[in-house]
Amino acid sequence: MNVFWSDWSAIDTWIVITAALAAMACALPGTFLLLRRESLMGDALSHATLPGIVLAFLTLHAAEHAGWLTPSGLAAWRHPALFIGAAISGVMCGLLAELLQRWGRMEPSAALGVVFTSLFALGLLLIRTWADQAHIDPGCVLYGNLEMVIADPIGQTGIPRAVAINGGMLAVNAVLLLLFYKEIKLCTFDRDLARSLGIPADLVHLMLLAMTGATVVAAFESVGSILVIAMLVAPPATALLLSDRLGGVLIGALVIAAITAGGGHLAALALPVMLHRWAGAAEASSVSTAGMMAVVAGGLFLLTWFCSPRYGLLRQGLDQARLRRRILSEDILGVLYRLEELRPHAVPGADNASLAATLSVVPWRLWRAVTDLTKRGWIAAGGQGVVLTPSGRTAARDLVRSHRLWESYLAKHFVLPDRRLHQLAEAAEHFVGPKIQEALAEELEQPVRDPHGATIPPSTSAS
Amino acid sequence: MIATAYVFAATEWARVFLLQDYNTRVVLCGTMILGVASGVVGALMLLRKRALVADVASHAALPGIGAAYLTMEAIRPDSGRWLPGLLLGATISASAGLLFAQGMRRIRRIKEDAALAITLSLFFGMGVVLLTWIQSLPTGHAAGLNEFIFGKAAALLASDITGIAIAAVIAVGVVALLRKEFCLLCFDAEYAHAGGWPVTGLDLLLTALVIVITVVGMQSVGLLLIVALMVLPPTSARFWTERFEPLVWISGGFGGAAAMLGVLLSALVPKFAAGAVIVLSGSFMFALSFLFGTQRGLWWRYRAMSAAQRQIALDDLLRACYEILEPQISSLEELTEKPLTQAALLETHRWSPARLRPLLRHAELADLLRRDSQENWRLTANGRRAAIQAVRYHRLCELYLIHYADVPLLGADRTADAFEHSIRPEILEQLETMLEARSPRLMIPANPHAPLNPMVGMPESEAVS
C-alpha cells in the first residue's frame, strides 16, 4: 500500500471530499426513490437533463451575441444558467412521466423510458444542430471531471467550487428532510393515509422530485452521471439490507456513501498499478475515479447482500441449514418412536444405514444429526443401533402427536387421499407447537385415533 | 433564381425519397429492420412490465466490450476491434448483468427497479473503468469502442446489415412461433406456471432476444437509440389496440416507420444526426398516439367525457323544467303547454347565463325544448318524455337512498345527483321492484322533499280536486 500513500496529496483529499459530499447528497433523495420504487429515476434524469443544459447554453450565447451580456458576465452566469436549465429539464422529465402515467394509464417505468429517451435525443439533436462549436463533451458528462476539481477554487480560499456546491446541496437536503420528515415518511409509505390526513401528497412528491433533480444536477458536473446513478441507488439499497427503520437506512446510506467515495478513489489509484504488475501493461495508465466509485458502491452492496446479519445470503443459508438439521433430527425421533410402536417386543432401535434409507438422506447428514441427538441425550447407542432415551421418547411422542392431530384435522376438514394426508402432516409436524396442539385437540374433541387408525399419543405436557 | 432553388430542392427531395443514394438505402434498410425487430420484442417486454430491461442490458454490455478488447489484444496485438469478438463479449456481460438482476430479486427488500438500477450502475461503472483504462494505454486504439455508446447510425455498412437482419429474423421468428406462449406469459405468468408451461425458460428466452437485439443494435445505432426503439413503439402501439397480437405487430410497424422517417429526415437536413432524429420520430409518433390513439388516446377520452357531461347537463335541464312546472300542472300531459322563463331556469339550478345558453341551444337542436312566440321556452313532446324519464330516475334514486341507504332527506338530492346518470336500465328496474313503484299511475314518484304536494303520484281525480 505504501506505493499509493506516498502519492497521496491534497488533490486526492479534495477529490474524496467532493465525491463523498456528492454521494451523500444523492443518498438522501435516493433513499426515497428506492422506497417509492423509482430507482431508475437516476438513470432517467442523467439523460433528461441534456436538453436543459444545451438550451441554457444556447440562450447564454444568444444573449452574448445580442449584446446583453459581456464576456465576463457570460463567465459569471455560466454555472447558474446551466444549473437552472438542467434542473428545469430534470423536473420536467419527472412531471412528464407522471402525467403520462396518469393520463395515458401507462406503467411507471415505461412512461419514464418514453420521456428520458425523447429528451436525451432532443438534447443530442440540439447539440449537433446548433451547438456544434460548444464544448459539451458527452464523455465529460458521463465521467465527470473529479480529477480536475482542484482547478476551480472559490476565490483565494483554495476550496474547490464543487465542494461548496455539493456540500450546500447536502445541507439543503438534510434541512428539508428534517423539516418535513414526518410528511415525507408518511407520503412514502402510505400515500392514501397521508392524503386523508390532509398532507398534500402531490406537493411532497414534487418537492422530492425537485430535490432529486437539483442534487443530481449539482453532482453531475463534478462527479459525472455514472457516479450519480450509482449513488442514488446503491448506498440506500445497501443500508436497506442492514436496517429496518427509515432513520437507520438514511444514516446508513450517508455512511456507506462516504465510505464508497474514499474506497473508490483508493481503488482507482491502486488498480492501474496492480494491473500493471499483473498484465505487464505500461506505467502511464489510469482509470476513471467516478467509474471506480460506482464499482465500489456495487461491490459494497454485493458484500452486504452476502453478509448482512439479518437479510444476508450467508445468514439465510445458515438458518436454512439449521432448520434442515432440526427437521432431520425430529424425523429420526419419529421413526424410532414408530418402530417401538410397531414392534413393541422386538429389539428396539435402528442402525444408521436403515435410518438413512428410510429418510432418504445422505449418510453423512444422518450421521451428523445422530451425533447431535446423542449429544442432547435424546438417543443413545443400544439395541440394533440407536434407541430412544426416556427424554427422547417424550420429545418423539410430542412430535407424533402433532403429526397425527394434524392428519385428523385435515381429514375432518378437507377431502384428501390418505397418502396425501401423511405427506402434508409430515411437513407440518415440525411447526406445530403446544398451543396449536391444544387448539387442534379441542377442535377435534380430544381424539384418540388418527384417520389411519393409529393411536394419538397423549399430550406430554398434560401427563 | 428562385426557380433554380425550387428545382434544386425538388431534385434533393427526389434523391432522398427515391432512395437514389446508396448510403441512404443501406442506412434505411438497416435501421428499419432493427426498428421492426426491437418494436416486436419491446412490445413483449412492455407487457411483461419490464420496459427498461433493454436499458440495463445495453449499459451492462459495456464491460464485456472492454474485456473482450483487452483479451483479444492480449492474445494477438491489433486484433482488438474484431467485431464478432466484441459482440460476443457484449452478449456475455449483458447476460451476466440481467442474470445478476434476476438473482437480486430473491431479496424481498430489493424491488425490481432497484435491482435493475444497481445492476446498471455496477456494470456501467465497470465498463467506464475498463474503457478509460484502455484509452490511457499507449497501445489502446480504442476509438471504435465509443461507437457502442454513441452509435454510428449514419455510417452503417452493408456488412452490418447482415448481422442486423439475422438477429431480426431470429427475434421476429421466435416471437411469431411462440406468440401463444408469450401471450400467456405476459398476461398471467402464474396461470402459465400452474398450467405446466416453462415460465422461467420463456422468460430467459425473451431476455435472450432482448440481449441479442440490444447488442446488435448498440453496435449499429448506439446505446440510447436501441433503448428508445424498444420503448417508444410499443408504448405508442398500446394506445391503438387492446389485443395482444395486433399490439406486437403494430409496435413492429411503428418501429420500422420511426426508423424510416428519421433516416429520411436526417438525409434531407444535413445537420440532423440520424440516431437522434429516429428517436424523435418515435417520440412524435408516441405523442400522436397519446393524443389520438383510438383505444386510450386523450382526444377520444376527452370527447367521450364531454359527451357524457353534456348528456348529464341536458338531463339536469329537463329535470329543472319539470320541477318548475310541477306545481302548475294537474296532469303530465300539461307539461308541454306551460311556458318556462329563462329567469326561472337560472334560479332553479344555479347555472350561469353563459352556461345555460349553449345548453338551451343543444336542447333546442335535439328537439327537447322549443321557443314560443313570447320568447319563452316550452317542452316539446320529446322533451316531455325525456323530462319525465330524468325526474323518474332522480326520484327513484332518492327514494332508494332514503329508504335503504339511510341517507338523510336533505342529502339525498345531492347524492342522487351524483350517481343517477350512471345507473343502467336493469338497475332501474330493480329499483322499481324494490320501491313498488311499478303501477302506471306512479310514472313519477312523488318528490320526497315535498311530501305534502299531492299532485303527481296520486290518483288523478284526487289531485285535481
Chai-1 contact restraints between the chains, C-beta under 6 A:
chainA,res_idxA,chainB,res_idxB,connection_type,confidence,min_distance_angstrom,max_distance_angstrom,comment,restraint_id
A,L34,B,A114,contact,1.0,0.0,6.0,A-B,restraint_1
A,R37,B,K111,contact,1.0,0.0,6.0,A-B,restraint_2
A,R37,B,D113,contact,1.0,0.0,6.0,A-B,restraint_3
A,S39,B,D113,contact,1.0,0.0,6.0,A-B,restraint_4
A,S39,B,A114,contact,1.0,0.0,6.0,A-B,restraint_5
A,S39,B,A117,contact,1.0,0.0,6.0,A-B,restraint_6
A,L40,B,L52,contact,1.0,0.0,6.0,A-B,restraint_7
A,L40,B,D113,contact,1.0,0.0,6.0,A-B,restraint_8
A,L40,B,A117,contact,1.0,0.0,6.0,A-B,restraint_9
A,G104,B,F290,contact,1.0,0.0,6.0,A-B,restraint_10
A,E107,B,K49,contact,1.0,0.0,6.0,A-B,restraint_11
A,S109,B,A51,contact,1.0,0.0,6.0,A-B,restraint_12
A,S109,B,L52,contact,1.0,0.0,6.0,A-B,restraint_13
A,A110,B,L46,contact,1.0,0.0,6.0,A-B,restraint_14
A,A110,B,A51,contact,1.0,0.0,6.0,A-B,restraint_15
A,A110,B,T235,contact,1.0,0.0,6.0,A-B,restraint_16
A,G113,B,A51,contact,1.0,0.0,6.0,A-B,restraint_17
A,G113,B,L52,contact,1.0,0.0,6.0,A-B,restraint_18
A,G113,B,V231,contact,1.0,0.0,6.0,A-B,restraint_19
A,V114,B,V231,contact,1.0,0.0,6.0,A-B,restraint_20
A,V114,B,T235,contact,1.0,0.0,6.0,A-B,restraint_21
A,V114,B,F286,contact,1.0,0.0,6.0,A-B,restraint_22
A,T117,B,V227,contact,1.0,0.0,6.0,A-B,restraint_23
A,T117,B,A228,contact,1.0,0.0,6.0,A-B,restraint_24
A,T117,B,V279,contact,1.0,0.0,6.0,A-B,restraint_25
A,S118,B,S283,contact,1.0,0.0,6.0,A-B,restraint_26
A,F120,B,L224,contact,1.0,0.0,6.0,A-B,restraint_27
A,A121,B,A276,contact,1.0,0.0,6.0,A-B,restraint_28
A,A121,B,V279,contact,1.0,0.0,6.0,A-B,restraint_29
A,A121,B,L280,contact,1.0,0.0,6.0,A-B,restraint_30
A,L124,B,A276,contact,1.0,0.0,6.0,A-B,restraint_31
A,L125,B,A276,contact,1.0,0.0,6.0,A-B,restraint_32
A,R128,B,A273,contact,1.0,0.0,6.0,A-B,restraint_33
A,T129,B,K271,contact,1.0,0.0,6.0,A-B,restraint_34
A,I226,B,F124,contact,1.0,0.0,6.0,A-B,restraint_35
A,I226,B,G125,contact,1.0,0.0,6.0,A-B,restraint_36
A,I226,B,V128,contact,1.0,0.0,6.0,A-B,restraint_37
A,I229,B,S121,contact,1.0,0.0,6.0,A-B,restraint_38
A,A230,B,S121,contact,1.0,0.0,6.0,A-B,restraint_39
A,A230,B,G125,contact,1.0,0.0,6.0,A-B,restraint_40
A,V233,B,A114,contact,1.0,0.0,6.0,A-B,restraint_41
A,V233,B,A117,contact,1.0,0.0,6.0,A-B,restraint_42
A,V233,B,I118,contact,1.0,0.0,6.0,A-B,restraint_43
A,A234,B,I118,contact,1.0,0.0,6.0,A-B,restraint_44
A,A237,B,I110,contact,1.0,0.0,6.0,A-B,restraint_45
A,A237,B,A114,contact,1.0,0.0,6.0,A-B,restraint_46
A,A237,B,I118,contact,1.0,0.0,6.0,A-B,restraint_47
A,L240,B,R109,contact,1.0,0.0,6.0,A-B,restraint_48
A,A282,B,P138,contact,1.0,0.0,6.0,A-B,restraint_49
A,S285,B,W133,contact,1.0,0.0,6.0,A-B,restraint_50
A,S285,B,S136,contact,1.0,0.0,6.0,A-B,restraint_51
A,S285,B,L137,contact,1.0,0.0,6.0,A-B,restraint_52
A,S286,B,S136,contact,1.0,0.0,6.0,A-B,restraint_53
A,V287,B,V129,contact,1.0,0.0,6.0,A-B,restraint_54
A,V287,B,T132,contact,1.0,0.0,6.0,A-B,restraint_55
A,V287,B,W133,contact,1.0,0.0,6.0,A-B,restraint_56
A,S288,B,V128,contact,1.0,0.0,6.0,A-B,restraint_57
A,S288,B,V129,contact,1.0,0.0,6.0,A-B,restraint_58
A,S288,B,T132,contact,1.0,0.0,6.0,A-B,restraint_59
A,G291,B,G125,contact,1.0,0.0,6.0,A-B,restraint_60
A,G291,B,V128,contact,1.0,0.0,6.0,A-B,restraint_61
A,G291,B,V129,contact,1.0,0.0,6.0,A-B,restraint_62
A,M292,B,V129,contact,1.0,0.0,6.0,A-B,restraint_63
A,A294,B,S121,contact,1.0,0.0,6.0,A-B,restraint_64
A,A294,B,G125,contact,1.0,0.0,6.0,A-B,restraint_65
A,V295,B,G125,contact,1.0,0.0,6.0,A-B,restraint_66
A,V295,B,M126,contact,1.0,0.0,6.0,A-B,restraint_67
A,G298,B,L122,contact,1.0,0.0,6.0,A-B,restraint_68
A,F301,B,I118,contact,1.0,0.0,6.0,A-B,restraint_69
